[in-house]
Amino acid sequence: MRLYKTFYFLSLLSALVILLLLLTGYKSQTGPAVIFLFIALAIAFQGNKGLKGFSYTMVVLASVAAALFYPALFTKWGSFNLSILIVPLIQLIMFGMGTSMSFNDFVGIVKSPTGVIIGVLSHFIVMPLLGFLLAHFSGFPPEIAAGIVLIGCSPNGMASNVISYLARANVALSITITAISTSLSPFLTPLLMKLLAGQLIEINVWHMMMEILKMVILPIAAGLLFNHFFKGKVRWLDKAMPYVSMFGIAFSIVVIAAAGRDNLLSIGGLLILLVLIHNLTGYFLGYWSARLFKMRERDCRTIAIEVGMQNGGLATGIAQSLGKLATLGLAPGVFGPLMNVTGSILASWWHDKKPKDENES
């Protein structure tokens, strides 16, 4: 359509304006053009089936750019600190996750124990250890380095279920692994953080357990009960929750970017590189951990996605609850949008490749 072509042209024009401003020494004046570039791409991508899934990522990038150029707008409104809203929004997102699940998802471990056990164990072994190694060699200040460990010790989120569907993976297995890993997170995440990041920052295991229970288990339990008793009866909620979740995640990332602006500007490039290595290595090792046990191709894809994709929202909420959003929260804030980009690319690649063993008995 002409509308989408127009926004492609406008995005190109914005890129040229940014380049011109940089070349003429007006770096600080590029803010509006950078923000508009991402907004224009978000609209343009809606007209392309292959790129449509990246529109939300472009919106997030536009928001992050706004936070970096104009941080005062995203830290406080008067005397009200916007970071206070992060935990309630995470709880709302977890409630939405619960409404999209059922108690049958937890029964999946009985029906397919091998895949679930391999997926959960791989997730809580591969990503925490990778996070520890990357943090150790990063050279970052302790609290920022600990954020890399934190995202590695977090469970997977609902984004992995969507990516599994797009990648022609085993969606039922994906949902079950997500449900089990999320249920275990109040116990495993604090213990792993104490073990792997205890030398970087002080970890109060009991306090972290209680915070995760409040942020994850209670809202998901409420969502499960809501879904059990009111499934199909409140259709507006079913339609609204995905948008609420997207807003909540974007809002959290923006507040983190504004709060940690100075740190991001000084280490942002290296942090993005390390987070990308963390994410991609998770996909690779997750896939081959399943291959090692001779699992079917669909299941291997699922475990690759479940291992590589983390619940950045929960990690952000933990950082906020510890009062370390601008440092501990940086790696989770970068990991979230980045994994959605890499996950979408991986899903697109796998979507066009039918599993070779699909017709096997």
N, C-alpha and C positions, 0 to 999 in steps of 0.2 A: 504494500500500500504506500501511497505517496507520503502519508504521515510519518511512517517509520523511516523512509528514505530521507525525509527532511531532518529527522533527529540524528541520523547517521552523519549528515552534512554538518549539523550544528555541533556534534561532538568533535568532528574533524577541525572545524573552525575554532572550537575551544582549545584543542590541543595546540593549534598554531599560535593562538594568543598566549598560551602558557609558555611555549618555546620562545616567543618574541620577548616576553617579560623577563624570562631567565637570561636571555642573551644581552638584554639592555640593563641588567643589574637591578630589576624591580622584583626580586624574589618574593618579598613580603606581600606584594600586591597580587599574587597569583591565586589567592584563596577563592574568590568568586568563580573564576574560570575553572579551577579544579573541581569544585563542587558541582558546577553546571555540567562539566564533562561527564561525570559519573551518572548524573540524573538523566542526561540525554541518552547515554548508552542503555540505562535501565529501560527507558521507553522504547528505544530502537530495537532492543533485544526481544521485546514482546512480539515483534513481527516475524521472528525467525524461530521455527520449532526447535532447532538444535541449540539455540542460545537463550531461549526463553527462561530456562532454569537458572540462568546467571543474573536475571534482573534484580532479584532480591539482594544478591551479593553486591551489585552496583549501588543499590540504595544504601547498604551498610557502609560501603566505601565512601559514598558521598557524605554520610553522617559522620564518619570518622574524620574525614577531611575538614568538615565544619568544626568538629571538636578540637582538632589540632590548630586550626587557624584562629578560632574564636573560643578558647577554653572557658572563659568566664561565663558563657551562656549555658554551659553544661556541667557546672560544678555546684553553684548555688543560685537560688532565686530569692533574693532578699537574704533573710537569715535561715532559709530552708536549704539543707544540704541534700541534693538530688540523689546521692549515693544511698540514702536511707531507703529509697524505693526498690533497690535491687533485690533484696531478700524477699519482700512480698511478691514481686514479679516472678521470681524463681519459683516460689510456692504456687503461684497461679499457673505457671507453665507445667509444673509437676502434676497439679490437679488435672490439667488438660490431658497430660500423658496418661493419667489414670483412667479418664473417661474414654480413651481410645483403646483401652485394654480390657481384658476380662480375666476371671479366675482360671479359665481354661489355658491361658498363656503360661501359667505356672505348672500346669499339668504336663506341658510339653517335655519337661525333663524326664518324665517317666516314659513317654512315647519315643523320645530320641535322646537317650542319656549321653551317648558317645559325643555327638556333635555339640551338645550344650556344655558338657564338662570340658571338652577341648577348647571351645570358644571362650568360656569364662576363665579357665586357667591361663590360656594364652594371653588374654586381655590383661589380667592382673599380674602376669609375669613379664611379658614383653615390654609393655608401655612404661611401667614404673622403672624397670632396669634401664631402658633407653633414656628415659628422663633423667635418671641419676647420672648416667655417663655423660650426657650432653651438658647437664648443669655443672658437672665436675670440670669439664674442659672448656666451659664457656668464658671463664674469667669475669663473669658478671658479679656485682655485689650480691651478698648472701641471700637477701630477700627476693631479688629478681630471679636468681638461679633456682631458688626453692620453688618458684612459680612453675618452672619447667617440670620439676618433679611432681608438683601438685596436679598438673593437667595429665601427667602420665598415670597417676594413682586414682584418677576419677573413673567412674563407670561410663558405659556408652549411653548415648541419648537417642531420642526418637528419630533424629536425622538419619541414623544408620539404617533404620527400617525402610525409609523412603528410598534411599540409595540402593538398598538390596532389591527392592521391587524393580527399580529402573535397570538394574544390572542383571536381571533374570536369575537372581539368586534365590535361596530358600527363605522366603519372607517369614514363614511360621517359625523357623529356627532362629531367625534374626530377632523376632519379637520376644521369643523365650529367653535368648541370651541376654537381651536388654533388660528384661524383667528380673532375671536372676541376679545379674551383675549390679543392678540398681538396688535390689534388696540387700545385697551383701555389702554395699558401699559404706553404710554407717560403721561397719566393723573393720573392713579391709582398708579403706582409704586412710583413716587416722593411723592405723598400725603401720601401714606402708610408709606414710609420711614420717612417722617417728623413727622408723628404721633407716630410711633413705635420706631424709632431709633434716633429721634431728640435730646434725652438726651445723646446719645453716641457719635455722631459726628455732626458737623454742616451740615445741609442739605439746599441747595439752590434749592427750588422746581422749579423755573423757569429755572435755568441752567440745572437741570437734565431732565426736560421736553424737552428742546431743543436738548440735547445730544441724548435722546432716539428717538426723531423724526428723527435726522440725521442718527442714527445707524439702525433704524428699519423701520419706516413708509416710508421714501423716497425710500430706496432700495427695499422694498417689493412692493411699488407702481410701481416702474420702472420694477420690475420683472413681475408683473401682466400685465402691458402694453406690455411688450416683449412677454409674453405667448399669449396674445390676438391677436397680429398681426403676430407673427412668429412661432406659435405652429407647431411643426413637420417639420419646415423648416431648423432648425439648430440642427440636431440630435447630433452632436459632443458635443454641450453644454449640452444637456440632460444627456449624458453619463458622462461628466466631472464633473458636479456640485456636485454629491454626494461625489466624491473623494476630490474635493476642500473643501467641508464642513468638511469632516473628517480631512483633513490636518489642516484647520483653527482652529478647536476645539482642536486638539492635540497640535498644536503650542502654542495656548493661555495657555493651561494647563501647558505645559513645561516652558514657560516664567514665569508664576506665581510661579511654584515650585522653579525655580532658584532664583527669586527675593525674595521670602519669605522663603528661605531655613532654616534660623536660627529659625524663628517662627514655621515652620512645624516640625522641629526636637524636639522642646521643648514641643509643644502641639498637635502634629500630631495624636497620639492615641486617645485622648479625642475628638478632632475635628472630626475624622472619625466616632467615636461612636455617637456623637450628630447629625451629618449629616445623618447617617444611621437611627437614630430614627425619624428625621424630614421626611425623604423620606418614610419610611415604615408606619409611622402614617398617612401620607398624603394618601397613597393607601387605608388604612383601613377606615379612616373617609370619604374619597371620595366615596368609595363603599357604605357605610351605609347611607350617605346623600342621595344617589339616591334610596336606598332601602326604606328609610323613605317615599319617595313619590311614592312608589310602581311601580318603573320603571322596564322595562324588563331587564333580566339578561345581555344581550349584552350592553345595555345602562349603567347599573351599572358598568360593567367592564370598559367601556370607561371613565366614570367619575372618577373612581378610578385611572386610568392611567393619565388622564388629571390633576387631583389634585396633584398627587404624583410626577410628572415629571416637572421640571422647565427648563427655558431657561438659562442655565449656561453661555452660550456665551455672552448673553446680559448683565448679571450681571457682568461678567468679563470686558466687554467694559465700563460699568459705573464706575467700580472701577478704571480702567485705566484713564478715562476722568477726574476723581477727583484726580488723582495723588496718589492713595492709593492701588496700585496693590499688594504690598507685605503684606498688612494687610486686607483691605476690600475685596480683591480678593481671599483670601485663601479659605473661605467656598465655594464660587461658583466653584473654581478650584477642590475641593474635590468632591463636589456634582455631577458634570458632569459625570465623569467615573463611580462613584458609582451607580448612578441611572440607567445607562445603564446595569450594571450587575444585579441589583435587578429587573429591568424591563424585561430583557431577561429571568430571572428565572420565574418571574410571568407569562410571556407570554407562556413559555413552559408548565407550569402547567395548565394554562387555555386552551391551545390549545388542550390538550388531554381530556378536559371535555366539551362535547357539552352542550350548554345552555338548561336547562330543558324546557324552554318555547319557544324554537325555532320554534316549529311546531304549536304554538298557533296562533290564528287569531288576 
